[in-house]
Amino acid sequence: MRLPSPATAIALLVAERVFGAVQARDWVTIVVGGLVLAVVNMLVRPVVTVLAIPAIVLTLGLAYLLVNVAMVALAAWLVPSLDIGGFWDVVWAAIIIWLVNVFLQVIPGPWRAEKRRRRGRQV
C-alpha cells in the first residue's frame, strides 16, 4: 500500500481556488482534507468500486464518476472545516481534483519519487 502523496492536497487547493463552492477555513484544512481524501481513496474507494462494477459496466463507466464524487463528499464530510456546496458542486470539485491529479502524474515532482524508485529497481 502506498503512502498518500501531496498531489491530492495540491489538487484540493486548486479546486478551492478555481471553484468557489469549495471553501476551506485555512491552509491546514487543505492539507488535512487532502490527507483524508487520499486515505479515503486508498481504503474506501476499492470497496465501493467493486460494489459498483455492475453499474459501471451498465453505464459504460459513467458510474465511476459517481464513485469519485462519493469519495470527495465523504472526505468533505469527515473534515468539518472543509465545505463543498450541493451535489453538482461536489461533481465539479471531483472533476477538477481528478484533472489536477492527472496533470500532476504527468509532470515530474516529489509525488512521483516512489514510482521512479520502483522503475529503477525493475531495470
Sequence and secondary structure as in RCSB ss.txt:
>XXXX:A:sequence
MRLPSPATAIALLVAERVFGAVQARDWVTIVVGGLVLAVVNMLVRPVVTVLAIPAIVLTLGLAYLLVNVAMVALA
AWLVPSLDIGGFWDVVWAAIIIWLVNVFLQVIPGPWRAEKRRRRGRQV
>XXXX:A:secstr
     THHHHHHHHHHHH TTEEESSHHHHHHHHHHHHHHHHHTHHHHHHHTHHHHHHTTTHHHHHHHHHHHHHH
HHHSTTEEE SHHHHHHHHHHHHHHHHHHHHS SGGGHHHHHHHHHH 
